[in-house]
C-alpha cells in the first residue's frame, strides 16, 4: 500500500462536454478523495492517467502559473465527450 504523504486532493466532475454523456456512466457532481498516488476504485483509468500529474502537484503544495488559486481543471482524453475534473487540495 502506498504511503499517505502529502495533502489529499478532492476530484470532482464539474462538466461533461460534447454529447454530455460519459461512456463510463459518470455524472456531474461525482467526487473522489485521493490521498495517495493510486487510482481510486471506480475511477476511469484513462481519466486518472490524465489528471495524475495535476494531483501530484497539488498533493505537494504546488501551484500552476496560469491560476491564482491552488486548483486545476483537467479533461479526460475522450475527444467526443470530455469529462472535466476540478482538482482542489484539501486543507
Secondary structure, 3 states (H helix, E strand, C coil): CCCCCCCCEEEEEEEECCCCCCCCCCCCCCEEEECCCCCCCCCCHHHHHHHHHHHHHHHCCCCCCCCCCCEEEEECCCCCCCEEEEEEECC
